[in-house]
């Protein structure tokens, strides 16, 4: 899935095919958010004005590179988790082991967007620092990155809910939901604060 061209990916998303769906799109957008942050580091490292931040920027660049590739990998992970779930939905409910199979499929399908959610939160954390030590010429890219990552938070969260709502193990479902919404609440506010701060600096 991740090796498709952008045109192929978008066309497939617009079709009636089940994947890529919301989870895969969130993974792609998260990867793009990481890439924009990484671009900020590349436009900053080596500039005389920012030499004191070289080592820190280099570390941030390395981490964003890992996040970018991990999020790209989540496109396939999300699709792979959905396939067995789709098959489980088609099974007669009196199939031996039906409930256990469905429960495991739902867990796997929820784990992928939860991972995407955590990655997006980390991108926002790194963007917060880039908004301070990144080149002023690239600050709009940091702002774009952080808002893309914020969108991923909400998209990933709803893709967790669509699976946890059907789980029989309500304790597990509630725990995952609580962990997810805590991340969304904390990092969506952080993302908006970063964005607002950058916009203020650009309009002052």
C-alpha positions, 0 to 999 in steps of 0.5 A: 500500500505504501509503495503506491503513487500519490495518485493511486493512493488517493484514487483508491481511497476515494473508491469503495475499497475498504482500504486505505480508510481513515487509519491509512490516511491518518498514517500518511498525513502523519508521515507528511507532518513528520516530513515537514518538521524534518524539512525545518531541521534541514533548512536550519542546520548549518545556518550561522544564526542557529549553530548553537542548536546544531546537535539538538536539531540533528537529534530532532531530525533523526527522530523525525526521520524514524517517525516519518518511516514508522508512520508510512509503515502504519499504512500497511499495518492498518490495512493488514489489521482490517483484512482479518476483521472484515473476514470475521464480520462475515462469519456466522455468529455460531461459528466455533470461536467466533467471539474470541476471533472477533475480539482479537481482530478488534484489538488488532484493528484498534492498536494500529490507530493507537500507534498512529496517535502516539506517533502524531503526539510525538511529532507535535512535541518536536514541532514545539521545539522547532517553532523556537529553534527552527529557521524563521524562514521555515516557521510556517512549515512547522505550523503546517506540520503541527496542525496536520499532526493535530488532525491525525490525533482526531482521525486516529482517535475515532478509528480507535472508537469504531473498534473498541465500541464492539469489544466484549472486554469492556475493561480493555476497551475503556482503558484504551479509550481513556488512554487515547482521549488523554493523548488527544486532549493534551496534544490537541491543545499543545498543537493549537498553542504552537500554531497560534504562537507562530501565527502571532509572530508572523502577524506582529 
